[in-house]
Amino acid sequence: MSRIQTRLLPDFPNENRLGDALLFRELLGNPGRSTFARYLSLGLIPPPDKKLGTLNRWYETTIAAAVEALPTARPLKGASGEPSSPNETAVA
């Protein structure tokens, strides 16, 4: 039997440890790179806390807070890409 490996450590989120985009994407349900970049450009994901050369790094606490906030920041869509109910497109 194979075991599913995860990048999460038992003490996640640690305020002193940095995580990369792969960890961020794993916690978001493994969206594509272009979707992740779109979330970043729209401001749904905060900008990186640190840059190591060309690599983006976020503190794990920042990642955890963004993952919790993201489902409320983006509309849920059905499998067809259309809003799952007519009320989601209504503007209050």
Backbone as a chain_set.jsonl record, in Angstrom:
{"seq": "MSRIQTRLLPDFPNENRLGDALLFRELLGNPGRSTFARYLSLGLIPPPDKKLGTLNRWYETTIAAAVEALPTARPLKGASGEPSSPNETAVA", "coords": {"N": [[0.846, -1.167, 0.0], [0.593, 2.173, -0.888], [1.735, 5.237, 0.5], [0.379, 8.454, 0.9], [2.222, 11.269, 0.376], [2.875, 14.291, 2.055], [3.579, 17.799, 2.226], [3.287, 19.04, 4.572], [4.24, 19.75, 7.883], [4.124, 18.396, 11.225], [3.775, 20.519, 13.051], [2.522, 22.605, 11.713], [0.759, 25.656, 11.374], [3.916, 27.204, 11.535], [5.257, 30.036, 12.942], [7.817, 30.931, 12.399], [8.826, 29.694, 10.177], [9.356, 29.463, 6.673], [7.308, 29.001, 3.792], [6.89, 27.61, 0.497], [5.661, 28.192, -2.894], [4.709, 25.74, -3.769], [3.851, 24.451, -1.424], [1.842, 26.252, -0.699], [0.087, 25.959, -2.903], [-0.604, 23.267, -2.561], [-2.105, 23.341, -0.212], [-4.255, 24.784, -1.115], [-5.575, 23.006, -2.665], [-4.271, 22.106, -4.905], [-4.312, 23.89, -7.307], [-3.795, 24.883, -10.748], [-0.676, 26.245, -12.042], [-1.108, 28.62, -13.431], [-3.588, 29.439, -12.45], [-2.955, 29.868, -9.784], [-1.143, 31.97, -10.106], [-2.909, 33.854, -11.145], [-4.626, 34.248, -8.921], [-2.763, 35.424, -7.227], [-2.14, 37.784, -8.664], [-4.629, 39.043, -8.616], [-4.869, 39.66, -6.0], [-5.979, 37.909, -4.2], [-4.361, 36.17, -2.952], [-1.817, 36.93, -0.684], [1.041, 39.109, -1.332], [4.42, 37.813, -1.601], [6.201, 37.235, 1.475], [8.932, 37.208, 1.629], [11.642, 37.314, -0.718], [13.717, 35.026, -2.194], [16.215, 35.222, -4.083], [14.884, 34.52, -7.099], [12.758, 33.226, -6.075], [9.621, 32.927, -4.44], [8.578, 33.319, -1.094], [6.544, 32.628, 1.725], [5.539, 33.272, 5.103], [4.487, 30.572, 7.15], [2.286, 31.11, 8.724], [1.098, 33.215, 7.352], [0.356, 31.889, 5.018], [-1.511, 30.038, 6.048], [-3.53, 31.777, 6.99], [-4.329, 32.987, 4.583], [-5.304, 30.799, 3.137], [-7.511, 30.114, 4.668], [-9.077, 32.397, 4.268], [-9.51, 32.507, 1.515], [-11.7, 30.882, 0.315], [-13.964, 32.469, 0.873], [-13.41, 34.723, -0.51], [-13.485, 34.241, -3.236], [-15.824, 33.389, -5.813], [-17.816, 30.428, -5.768], [-17.845, 27.895, -8.209], [-19.613, 25.807, -10.51], [-19.135, 22.58, -12.128], [-19.242, 23.201, -14.811], [-18.156, 25.674, -15.026], [-19.776, 27.797, -14.798], [-21.6, 29.916, -12.52], [-22.921, 28.218, -9.668], [-25.469, 28.727, -8.761], [-28.233, 30.951, -9.47], [-28.273, 33.105, -7.722], [-25.691, 33.729, -7.04], [-24.668, 35.448, -8.919], [-25.971, 37.77, -8.537], [-25.85, 41.161, -7.557], [-25.596, 42.882, -4.587]], "CA": [[0.0, 0.0, 0.0], [1.404, 3.386, -0.952], [1.347, 6.316, 1.394], [0.336, 9.77, 0.284], [3.157, 12.154, 1.042], [2.456, 15.683, 2.125], [4.653, 18.719, 2.573], [2.964, 19.633, 5.867], [4.896, 19.224, 9.064], [3.149, 18.277, 12.308], [3.553, 21.77, 13.784], [2.046, 23.644, 10.793], [1.685, 26.655, 10.847], [4.976, 27.692, 12.411], [5.443, 31.456, 12.613], [9.201, 31.231, 12.034], [9.236, 28.903, 9.018], [8.865, 29.935, 5.38], [6.785, 28.004, 2.868], [7.01, 28.002, -0.904], [4.433, 28.171, -3.672], [4.202, 24.365, -3.831], [3.089, 24.244, -0.196], [0.657, 27.094, -0.819], [-0.812, 25.319, -3.86], [-1.107, 22.022, -1.978], [-3.146, 23.688, 0.748], [-5.392, 25.309, -1.873], [-6.177, 21.928, -3.447], [-3.453, 21.932, -6.106], [-4.724, 24.555, -8.548], [-2.722, 25.021, -11.73], [0.23, 27.381, -11.827], [-1.701, 29.849, -13.954], [-4.639, 29.837, -11.518], [-2.267, 30.406, -8.615], [-0.62, 33.287, -10.502], [-4.057, 34.755, -11.257], [-5.012, 34.591, -7.545], [-1.744, 36.338, -6.723], [-2.275, 39.088, -9.325], [-5.898, 39.639, -8.192], [-4.787, 40.017, -4.587], [-6.615, 36.901, -3.357], [-3.228, 35.629, -2.198], [-0.941, 38.064, -0.376], [2.368, 39.063, -1.957], [5.381, 37.055, -0.799], [6.829, 37.908, 2.605], [10.364, 37.316, 1.307], [12.102, 36.81, -2.006], [15.044, 34.419, -2.144], [16.56, 35.239, -5.5], [13.635, 34.654, -7.852], [11.758, 32.375, -5.433], [8.71, 33.555, -3.487], [8.401, 32.601, 0.168], [5.59, 33.198, 2.664], [5.534, 32.631, 6.405], [3.417, 29.586, 7.2], [1.094, 31.726, 9.302], [0.485, 33.966, 6.261], [-0.262, 30.899, 4.142], [-2.698, 29.502, 6.721], [-4.563, 32.816, 7.007], [-4.812, 33.181, 3.212], [-6.079, 29.621, 2.754], [-8.796, 30.231, 5.357], [-9.84, 33.518, 3.729], [-9.739, 32.404, 0.08], [-13.028, 30.439, -0.129], [-14.941, 33.548, 0.968], [-13.007, 35.809, -1.412], [-13.759, 33.887, -4.626], [-17.121, 32.737, -5.983], [-17.772, 29.002, -6.062], [-18.383, 27.621, -9.533], [-19.927, 24.416, -10.791], [-18.199, 21.883, -13.01], [-19.265, 23.799, -16.14], [-17.503, 26.969, -15.001], [-20.805, 28.788, -14.535], [-22.002, 29.949, -11.114], [-23.775, 27.084, -9.367], [-26.842, 29.158, -8.545], [-28.438, 32.294, -10.032], [-28.09, 34.119, -6.693], [-24.283, 34.096, -6.933], [-24.338, 36.528, -9.842], [-26.694, 38.977, -8.115], [-25.058, 42.128, -6.827], [-26.45, 43.514, -3.594]], "C": [[0.893, 1.232, 0.0], [0.854, 4.437, 0.002], [1.36, 7.624, 0.637], [1.265, 10.683, 1.069], [2.646, 13.573, 0.988], [3.641, 16.53, 2.545], [4.42, 19.349, 3.941], [3.732, 18.948, 6.986], [3.892, 19.206, 10.206], [2.845, 19.583, 13.035], [3.127, 22.924, 12.862], [0.869, 24.361, 11.429], [2.672, 27.134, 11.907], [5.297, 29.127, 11.992], [6.852, 31.804, 12.169], [9.671, 30.509, 10.778], [8.591, 29.466, 7.754], [8.381, 28.764, 4.54], [6.885, 28.521, 1.45], [5.665, 27.905, -1.612], [3.859, 26.763, -3.772], [3.386, 24.02, -2.592], [1.774, 25.013, -0.251], [-0.369, 26.424, -1.736], [-1.396, 24.032, -3.306], [-2.256, 22.304, -1.012], [-4.399, 24.24, 0.068], [-6.082, 24.231, -2.716], [-5.509, 21.704, -4.781], [-4.043, 22.574, -7.364], [-3.533, 24.626, -9.499], [-1.856, 26.235, -11.434], [-0.375, 28.682, -12.313], [-2.822, 30.348, -13.041], [-4.028, 30.463, -10.282], [-1.727, 31.804, -8.924], [-1.753, 34.303, -10.635], [-4.536, 35.181, -9.871], [-4.039, 35.611, -6.962], [-1.903, 37.728, -7.342], [-3.57, 39.801, -8.939], [-5.886, 40.069, -6.731], [-5.509, 39.044, -3.667], [-5.593, 36.195, -2.474], [-2.301, 36.804, -1.921], [0.394, 37.966, -1.113], [3.345, 38.335, -1.045], [5.959, 37.893, 0.343], [8.314, 38.13, 2.353], [10.608, 36.792, -0.087], [13.506, 36.262, -1.79], [15.498, 34.237, -3.589], [15.294, 35.497, -6.288], [12.498, 33.856, -7.222], [10.926, 33.152, -4.421], [8.577, 32.676, -2.253], [7.434, 33.374, 1.049], [5.799, 32.527, 4.013], [4.347, 31.684, 6.453], [2.146, 30.161, 7.808], [0.356, 32.568, 8.252], [-0.252, 33.027, 5.318], [-1.56, 30.391, 4.767], [-3.837, 30.517, 6.727], [-5.157, 33.019, 5.613], [-5.674, 32.013, 2.759], [-7.453, 29.663, 3.423], [-9.671, 31.31, 4.713], [-10.224, 33.325, 2.263], [-11.123, 31.908, -0.307], [-14.097, 31.529, -0.034], [-14.628, 34.676, -0.007], [-13.323, 35.505, -2.864], [-15.117, 33.196, -4.725], [-16.93, 31.255, -6.289], [-18.432, 28.775, -7.412], [-18.657, 26.137, -9.662], [-18.919, 23.827, -11.747], [-18.155, 22.528, -14.394], [-18.562, 25.146, -16.189], [-18.478, 28.098, -14.764], [-21.119, 28.812, -13.046], [-23.023, 28.853, -10.837], [-25.202, 27.471, -9.043], [-27.005, 30.585, -9.085], [-28.174, 33.406, -9.009], [-26.636, 34.551, -6.564], [-23.915, 35.25, -7.854], [-25.024, 37.827, -9.462], [-25.779, 39.872, -7.29], [-25.974, 42.858, -5.859], [-26.255, 45.009, -3.587]], "O": [[1.834, 1.327, 0.788], [-0.347, 4.499, 0.263], [2.252, 7.873, -0.175], [1.113, 10.848, 2.279], [2.058, 14.001, -0.005], [4.592, 16.033, 3.148], [5.26, 20.109, 4.423], [3.851, 17.723, 7.022], [2.901, 19.935, 10.161], [1.754, 19.736, 13.584], [3.346, 24.09, 13.191], [0.017, 23.681, 12.002], [2.289, 27.429, 13.039], [5.575, 29.391, 10.823], [7.065, 32.88, 11.61], [10.812, 30.697, 10.357], [7.435, 29.89, 7.765], [8.962, 27.679, 4.569], [6.956, 29.729, 1.225], [4.653, 27.573, -0.996], [2.641, 26.603, -3.851], [2.346, 23.369, -2.694], [0.722, 24.486, 0.11], [-1.547, 26.33, -1.394], [-2.564, 23.729, -3.552], [-3.257, 21.587, -1.0], [-5.491, 24.165, 0.631], [-7.064, 24.514, -3.402], [-6.125, 21.163, -5.699], [-4.253, 21.895, -8.369], [-2.389, 24.445, -9.081], [-2.243, 27.13, -10.683], [-0.187, 29.729, -11.694], [-2.988, 31.557, -12.875], [-4.522, 31.475, -9.784], [-1.84, 32.713, -8.102], [-1.588, 35.471, -10.284], [-4.824, 36.359, -9.66], [-4.451, 36.552, -6.283], [-1.812, 38.734, -6.639], [-3.615, 41.031, -8.932], [-6.795, 40.766, -6.279], [-5.645, 39.315, -2.473], [-5.917, 35.693, -1.398], [-2.023, 37.596, -2.821], [0.828, 36.872, -1.476], [3.118, 38.25, 0.162], [6.178, 39.096, 0.199], [8.886, 39.12, 2.807], [9.876, 35.934, -0.58], [14.378, 36.955, -1.266], [15.201, 33.227, -4.227], [14.691, 36.564, -6.169], [11.396, 33.81, -7.769], [11.461, 33.938, -3.639], [8.476, 31.453, -2.35], [7.483, 34.602, 1.121], [6.188, 31.361, 4.078], [3.307, 31.965, 5.858], [1.045, 29.746, 7.448], [-0.873, 32.627, 8.262], [-1.358, 33.331, 4.871], [-2.59, 30.321, 4.095], [-4.989, 30.153, 6.492], [-6.367, 33.204, 5.48], [-6.673, 32.214, 2.068], [-8.452, 29.286, 2.808], [-10.888, 31.142, 4.626], [-11.193, 33.935, 1.81], [-11.706, 32.49, -1.222], [-15.056, 31.503, -0.806], [-15.497, 35.498, -0.298], [-13.423, 36.433, -3.666], [-15.513, 32.486, -3.8], [-15.99, 30.876, -6.987], [-19.453, 29.388, -7.724], [-18.017, 25.313, -9.009], [-17.958, 24.491, -12.136], [-17.144, 22.42, -15.088], [-18.385, 25.71, -17.269], [-18.066, 29.239, -14.55], [-20.919, 27.803, -12.369], [-23.891, 28.585, -11.667], [-26.078, 26.607, -9.05], [-26.034, 31.34, -9.15], [-27.881, 34.537, -9.397], [-26.363, 35.628, -6.035], [-22.944, 35.959, -7.592], [-24.695, 38.881, -10.006], [-25.031, 39.398, -6.435], [-27.009, 43.391, -6.258], [-26.897, 45.711, -2.806]]}, "num_chains": 1, "name": "protein.A"}
